[in-house]
Amino acid sequence: MIIGIHQPNYAPWLGYFHKIAKSDVFIFLDDVAFSKGSVINRVKVLDNGQPSWLTVPAKPKLGTPINQVAPGQADWPARHLSKLRNAYRQADFFSTCWPEIEMLYASLDGLSLCEANETIIRRLCTILELNAGFLRSSEIPKPDDLNSDDLLIELVKHAAPTPTYLSGSGGRKYQDEDKFRAAGVTLEYTGFSPAAYPQTAEPFAAGLSVLDAALNVGWDGVRTLIGATDRRSQ
């Protein structure tokens, strides 16, 4: 069984959904500390031909867990929806995808940052027909103060007795592969590299929100870009 783990990021990029598409179970790492300047509360979109941050305002105290962070502005969903509408109303698949995006953002009022992020991710997975099961790390019993590798091992072993942990390629720099092997965990890396797709401006800008891809190439186009169609056909 393949297990993916990641912080619940805001409207994340295609690589995030590639990991979910390749996972049987995906665990939201929601009880680690919020990182200022990370993509937990912001993501880039294309606005007037330039990558631009779409940021959920949040200024929690240092060390606050992600699942305890409240947005600093109550009307942020409406503000973001307005910016997305203005930025993408000329995109090829705006009329196709916008009704679902608009409905999604309307459901975010009053939610915590973590709840909003998870709602976006889960809803988009439903639209994209991704079938991974979801867990939250905050709901998994585990010892306190585990280091990074030990925490990941604890989480994946909870999900499956002999799991395969699907890590992002950046994990090669810091993960102790011998430790995973000794714990009976197979370690694999995604190696995802996004293909270029038509956007509202050139040159192609990589690493933008999945919403950029959806509004430019449609939901079916996103499924192809993240490799969801490959696994579904197996």
C-alpha positions in Angstrom: 0.0 0.0 0.0 1.4 3.4 -1.0 1.2 6.2 1.6 1.7 9.9 0.8 2.1 12.5 3.5 2.1 16.3 3.2 1.1 19.5 5.1 -2.4 20.7 4.0 -1.2 23.4 1.6 -3.4 26.1 0.1 -4.8 25.3 -3.4 -1.5 23.5 -4.1 0.4 22.9 -7.3 0.1 19.9 -9.7 2.9 18.0 -7.9 0.8 17.8 -4.8 -2.1 16.2 -6.6 0.3 13.9 -8.5 1.3 12.5 -5.1 -2.3 12.0 -4.1 -3.0 10.3 -7.5 -0.2 7.8 -6.8 -1.2 7.1 -3.2 -3.7 4.6 -1.7 -3.8 6.7 1.5 -2.8 10.3 1.9 -2.1 11.8 5.3 -2.5 15.5 6.0 0.4 16.5 8.3 -1.8 18.9 10.2 -0.3 19.0 13.7 3.2 20.2 12.9 4.1 23.9 13.3 2.9 26.5 10.8 5.9 27.8 8.8 5.8 31.5 8.0 6.5 32.2 4.3 5.6 28.7 3.3 2.9 27.5 0.8 0.5 26.5 3.7 -1.3 29.8 3.3 -0.3 31.0 -0.2 0.1 29.8 -3.7 1.0 31.5 -7.0 -1.4 32.2 -9.8 -1.0 34.0 -13.1 -2.2 37.6 -13.0 -1.7 40.0 -15.8 0.8 37.6 -17.3 3.0 37.4 -14.2 3.1 34.9 -11.3 1.4 36.5 -8.3 0.9 35.3 -4.7 -2.6 34.5 -3.6 -2.3 34.6 0.2 -4.6 33.8 3.0 -3.7 36.3 5.7 -2.4 34.6 8.8 0.0 35.6 11.6 0.0 32.9 14.2 2.5 32.8 17.1 5.7 30.9 16.5 5.2 27.2 16.8 1.4 27.2 16.4 0.3 23.9 14.8 -1.2 24.2 11.4 -4.6 23.0 12.5 -4.9 25.8 15.1 -4.2 28.7 12.6 -7.1 31.1 12.0 -7.2 33.3 8.9 -6.6 36.9 9.7 -9.3 38.2 7.5 -12.9 36.8 7.4 -13.7 37.7 3.8 -10.6 36.2 2.3 -12.5 33.6 0.2 -14.5 36.3 -1.5 -11.3 38.4 -2.1 -9.5 35.4 -3.6 -12.5 34.5 -5.8 -12.6 38.0 -7.2 -8.9 37.9 -8.0 -9.2 34.5 -9.7 -12.2 35.7 -11.7 -10.4 38.8 -13.0 -7.2 36.9 -13.7 -8.7 33.9 -15.5 -12.0 35.1 -17.1 -10.3 34.9 -20.6 -8.8 31.4 -19.9 -10.0 28.6 -22.3 -11.8 26.6 -19.7 -13.1 29.4 -17.5 -16.7 28.8 -18.3 -16.3 25.0 -17.8 -14.5 25.0 -14.4 -15.6 28.3 -12.8 -19.0 27.2 -11.4 -17.3 24.4 -9.4 -14.5 26.7 -8.2 -17.0 29.4 -7.2 -19.1 26.9 -5.3 -16.0 25.6 -3.6 -14.9 29.0 -2.3 -18.4 29.8 -1.1 -18.1 26.9 1.2 -14.9 28.2 2.9 -16.4 31.0 5.0 -15.7 30.7 8.7 -13.3 27.8 8.4 -9.8 27.6 9.9 -6.9 27.7 7.5 -6.4 23.9 7.8 -10.1 23.2 7.3 -10.2 25.4 4.3 -7.1 23.9 2.7 -8.3 20.4 3.3 -11.8 21.2 1.9 -10.2 22.6 -1.3 -7.9 19.5 -1.7 -10.6 17.0 -1.0 -13.1 18.6 -3.3 -10.7 18.9 -6.1 -9.7 15.2 -5.6 -13.4 14.4 -6.0 -13.7 16.4 -9.2 -10.4 14.8 -10.5 -11.7 11.3 -9.6 -8.7 10.6 -7.3 -9.6 7.7 -5.0 -7.0 7.9 -2.2 -8.3 7.6 1.4 -7.5 10.5 3.7 -6.2 10.6 7.2 -5.0 13.4 9.5 -1.8 13.1 11.5 -3.5 14.8 14.4 -5.9 11.9 14.7 -3.2 9.2 14.7 -1.8 8.2 18.2 2.0 8.6 18.3 4.7 9.6 20.8 5.5 13.2 21.2 8.6 14.9 19.9 9.5 12.4 17.2 12.1 13.6 14.7 11.2 13.9 11.1 12.0 10.4 9.9 10.6 8.7 13.0 7.4 10.7 12.7 6.9 9.7 9.0 7.6 6.0 9.8 5.1 6.1 12.7 2.4 7.6 10.4 2.8 5.3 7.5 3.0 2.2 9.8 -0.3 3.2 11.2 -1.8 3.3 7.8 -0.5 -0.1 6.7 1.7 -2.8 8.3 4.1 -3.0 5.3 3.8 0.3 3.6 5.5 2.1 0.8 6.1 5.7 1.7 5.9 8.0 -1.4 8.2 11.0 -0.7 8.8 14.1 -2.7 12.1 14.1 -4.5 13.4 16.7 -2.0 13.3 14.0 0.7 16.5 12.5 -0.8 18.5 15.3 0.8 17.6 14.6 4.4 15.8 11.2 4.9 17.7 8.3 6.4 16.8 5.5 4.0 18.4 2.9 6.2 16.0 3.8 9.0 13.0 3.4 6.8 14.3 0.1 5.6 14.9 -1.2 9.1 11.3 -0.3 10.0 9.9 -2.3 7.2 9.0 0.7 5.1 9.7 0.8 1.4 10.8 4.3 0.3 9.9 5.7 -3.1 10.2 9.2 -4.6 7.7 10.9 -6.9 10.2 12.5 -9.3 7.3 14.7 -10.7 8.2 17.2 -13.3 5.3 19.2 -14.6 4.8 19.3 -18.3 4.1 22.7 -19.9 0.5 23.5 -20.8 -1.2 26.5 -22.5 -1.6 29.5 -20.2 -3.1 32.9 -20.5 0.4 34.4 -21.1 3.9 33.3 -22.2 6.5 32.0 -21.4 5.1 29.1 -19.4 5.2 29.5 -15.6 5.6 26.3 -13.7 4.7 25.7 -10.1 1.4 27.6 -10.0 -1.8 26.5 -8.3 -3.7 23.5 -9.7 -6.5 26.1 -10.4 -4.3 27.7 -13.0 -4.1 24.4 -14.9 -7.8 23.7 -14.4 -8.9 27.0 -15.9 -6.5 26.7 -18.8 -6.8 23.0 -19.8 -9.9 21.8 -17.9 -10.3 19.0 -15.4 -9.5 16.3 -17.9 -6.3 18.1 -18.8 -5.3 18.3 -15.1 -5.9 14.5 -14.8 -3.5 14.0 -17.6 -0.9 16.4 -16.2 -0.8 14.7 -12.8 -0.7 11.2 -14.2 -4.1 10.3 -12.8 -5.2 8.7 -16.0 -2.1 6.4 -16.0 -3.0 4.9 -12.6 -6.7 4.7 -13.4 -6.0 2.6 -16.5 -3.9 0.0 -14.6 
